[in-house]
C-alpha cells in the first residue's frame, strides 16, 4: 500500500515537471465568470442548443444563457424547480430539459418551464443525466432512483440490473449506431451498461475497463467509445479496451470529461490538473502518444474541469468548478509573458536573426533571445549600454544594433557587445530608429540629436544645425529605389532623394539643400508626428502617425485612413506588411489589418483587438514583425503575442440568425393584444394583423457566431416595401415608419467575418390592415350607396317631373281660365270705361258750365278734398276775403275741420262729399278763423 502511494506521488511529481517543461506560451482563452455576467463561477453543466446559444448550469444560481453578446439568467423566479443544476439537454423538438439536484426535472419551451416530479413517475429528485435516442425517446438518469424512459408525458422506470442498491447513474450516452450507454458510479463491480436490442449488457473492469466508476462517455470519428473514469481513460473498439493513465501522459487519472473535436482530436478534462488534447494524426491508428496541455499556467481559467464541449464555430468550452467558463478560440494566437520566460512584460522591440532566433527588447529589463524552446538574457551586467531598449535592427552582416532610451546604441556581433554614444561619435543618445542603406551605411535616428550616418569609420550628421528639418527622429526607411524616408515628431516625413543620399552626404559633409522633400500637413498628411514607415509591393509609402491614423502616399497625393474608416485608434504604433501583403497596424487600442486592392482601389479594414483574444490591446512602437514561417509577432505592455495564420482558418459555419425583438413605435409590446397565437421563443405573434395607424415597427436581430460575434454583419429587407436587400451592416436593428397597408414579410440574414452568410434568413410575416375607408367592403358600400342615391334622385326627379307636368297643366288651365276671366273683365272694364268716359264727358261739360258760373258769381266758391283741405278757390274768394288761396294756405295750412269752430261744418262737408255736390255756402272769416255755412241753391 505504501509503495503504491509513493509510486503515485512520484508519478504526480514527474507529470507536473513534464508539464512545466512544456509550457512555452499562453493560449487564446477567454474567461466568463461573475465579473462579466455569470451568476456563479461553479459550473455544473454546459450545453449548446440548436439556436447556437450556450446554456450554462450553475451549482446553486440557476442557468445562464449566452448568445454571443449578453447573458440571461433563469432561476426559480422564472419557473425553474431548483437553482442547483445538474444536467441540460435539448430534444428534437427544440425543448430544453433541465435536471436539478433537488427539484426533479423541468422542460423549457422558450416561453415557460414545465416541471415534472414524483407524481409523473420520477422516484428521485436528483436528475444527473438526460438524453434522447434516435427514435425520439427521452431517457433520464437519477442519482439514486435509477433510469427512466419518458412515455406519454409520464416517466417509466427501467430495470437494467438486478442490483437495486447504489444504482447511481452518472452518464447516459447514445452512440452513432443507436446503442444506449449508461455510466455508473455505484458499486465497484458494475461500470458500464449498454442497451443493445432489447437487453442491457454489463461491461466492467473484468472486461478490460480501467475503472468501474464512470464520469463521462464519448465517441470518436472511428466509432470507438471513450470512457472517462476516476482512474484513467478507456477506449473500446467493440472487442477490447486500450487504457490511458497518468503514466501514459494524462495530466491526471481522475478524468471528468471527454470530447472528440471536429478534427478528430480527443480532449480530456481532469479535476484539478486542467485539460489536455491527444493529437490524433492517423485515422487508422489511434494513439495518444502526443499530448498538448492546458491549465492555469498557460491561460486556462481554472484547473478543475467538469465538462468540455465544442460549439458550432469550432471553439472549445471548458466548464470549471470555481473558475466559470473558459473558451479557447483556436490556437492561432499564442502569448508569452514573464510566466513563460520573458524578463519583462513591457516589450519595446521584436526582430528575428538569421538563425531564426527571436530577440525582444524590454522597457527596463534589457534584451532577451528566444530560440523557440528557451530564453537567454542580456542586461547592463552583460555589457549592454542600457536596460531600456527602444529599437533593434539586424544588418546584412547579421550584427544586432540595439538602440537604447538613454545611452546610445549597443552592437552585438558574434557574442561580443560594443557601444556607441555621444562620447564616441553619435549625435544623440536616445536612439529610436536604425536602418541600413544600400551602401552598407548605418543610419541612426535619435530623439533630439537628429541623424547620425555611420560607415564603420566616420560619422556624418543631419541635424537642424546643418539644415535638416528636424532633430526629433522616430523612424527611418530606405525604399526600393534607394530614397531615404525619415519620420519625425514635428515635421512629418522628410524624403532624401537617392542622388543626395549617404555617398553624396559623405562627400560634401552635409545634405544638399535641394536634396530632400519635406512632406507634412501642407501635402495632406493628417499629422506631423510620424512613428512608422513601410513600403508596399506597388511602391506606395504607408505612413503611421500619432493622432492622424495612417496615410498612403502614391507619389502624387496622400490617402488617409482613420477611425472613421475602421481603425481601432488614430494613434499608430507600428506598420508591417506580411507575406500576403496584408498591412498590420498596431495602435494603442488594438490591431488592424488593411487589405488594399490596387486594381479596384478598395480598402478592407479588419480589427484584431482584445475581443479577438489578444491579452493586451495596446501595441508598442517597433514591435511588429513577421518571422521566417510567416507568423506575425506583436509586442505589448503585457508580453508578446504570436499570430499563426495557418491556424486561423476561415470559419465556414455561418451565423445563426434570430429576430430577437419586434417593437411597436420603438417600445416593447405585449403582442398578445394583437394575436393570441404567440411563438414559444420570444413570444412573437404568428398571424399579426396591425391596424392602419399602428404601422411603425422596429426589428432587432442577432446573428449567433461565437467565433467573432462583434464581426457579424446583417442584411435585411421588408418584402412588399423594399425592392432589394440592404447593404451589409454591423447594425443589428432597423426601423420601418409609416408602413402602407398590405401584406409584408420581413427577412434578415447574417454574415460572419469571413463573408459566409446563413442560407435561410429569419422571416416574420405580418399584415397592416387598411383603414375602414380603404377596403373593398367600404368601397362596395359606398358604390351601392351612390347607386342608391342616383336611383333615388332619378326616381325623385321623375316624380317631380310628373308633378311639375300636372302642375303645369293645372296652371295652364288656371291661366286659361284666368285669361278668359281677364278677357271678360277687360270687356266689362271696356264697357265701364266707355260709360265712365261718357260720364266724364258729361261731368266735364257740367264743370265747364260750373266754372263759368263760378267765375261770374260774386260769391266765393271753393273745392276741397275728403279731409277738408281747400284745393281750389275762385276769384270771388279773393274779392270776399282779400286772401288768395296760397295766402290762405300759408297762413292757416290746416283743414276746415281743425280751424272751424262751427260744430256743423263736418256734417256739411261730409254731405257735400257724399252727394258730390254742395247745398251749402261756406262763410269763412280768416281773421277770426271762423266759418259759417248758409244754404246755397247752386246744385
Secondary structure as UniProt FT lines:
FT   HELIX           2..22
FT   STRAND          26..27
FT   STRAND          29..32
FT   HELIX           34..36
FT   STRAND          42..48
FT   TURN            50..51
FT   STRAND          54..58
FT   STRAND          63..66
FT   STRAND          71..74
FT   HELIX           76..78
FT   STRAND          85..90
FT   TURN            92..93
FT   STRAND          96..100
FT   STRAND          105..108
FT   STRAND          113..116
FT   HELIX           118..120
FT   STRAND          127..132
FT   TURN            134..135
FT   STRAND          138..142
FT   STRAND          147..151
FT   TURN            152..153
FT   STRAND          154..158
FT   STRAND          169..174
FT   TURN            176..177
FT   STRAND          180..184
FT   TURN            188..190
FT   STRAND          192..196
FT   TURN            197..198
FT   STRAND          199..203
FT   HELIX           205..207
FT   STRAND          214..219
FT   TURN            221..222
FT   STRAND          225..229
FT   TURN            230..231
FT   STRAND          232..236
FT   STRAND          241..244
FT   HELIX           246..248
FT   STRAND          255..260
FT   TURN            262..263
FT   STRAND          266..271
FT   STRAND          275..278
FT   STRAND          291..294
FT   HELIX           296..298
FT   STRAND          304..310
FT   TURN            312..313
FT   STRAND          316..321
FT   STRAND          325..328
FT   STRAND          333..336
FT   HELIX           338..340
FT   STRAND          347..352
FT   TURN            354..355
FT   STRAND          358..362
FT   STRAND          367..370
FT   STRAND          375..378
FT   HELIX           380..382
FT   STRAND          389..394
FT   TURN            396..397
FT   STRAND          400..404
FT   STRAND          409..413
FT   TURN            414..415
FT   STRAND          416..420
FT   HELIX           422..424
FT   STRAND          431..436
FT   TURN            438..439
FT   STRAND          442..447
FT   TURN            448..449
FT   STRAND          450..454
FT   STRAND          459..462
FT   HELIX           464..466
FT   STRAND          472..478
FT   TURN            480..481
FT   STRAND          484..488
FT   STRAND          493..496
FT   HELIX           498..500
FT   HELIX           502..508
FT   TURN            513..514
FT   STRAND          516..519
FT   HELIX           521..523
FT   STRAND          530..535
FT   TURN            537..538
FT   STRAND          541..546
FT   STRAND          550..553
FT   STRAND          558..561
FT   HELIX           563..565
FT   STRAND          571..577
FT   TURN            579..580
FT   STRAND          583..587
FT   TURN            588..589
FT   STRAND          590..596
FT   TURN            598..600
FT   STRAND          603..608
FT   HELIX           610..612
FT   STRAND          619..626
FT   TURN            628..629
FT   STRAND          632..636
FT   TURN            637..638
FT   STRAND          639..643
FT   HELIX           645..647
FT   STRAND          656..664
FT   TURN            665..666
FT   HELIX           671..673
FT   TURN            680..683
FT   STRAND          688..690
FT   TURN            692..693
FT   STRAND          697..704
FT   HELIX           709..711
FT   STRAND          713..719
FT   TURN            720..721
FT   STRAND          733..736
FT   STRAND          742..751
FT   TURN            753..754
FT   STRAND          762..768
FT   HELIX           772..774
FT   HELIX           776..856
FT   STRAND          862..864
FT   TURN            866..867
FT   STRAND          870..873
FT   HELIX           875..881
FT   HELIX           885..891
FT   HELIX           896..899
FT   TURN            903..904
FT   HELIX           905..915
FT   STRAND          920..925
FT   TURN            926..929
FT   STRAND          930..935
//
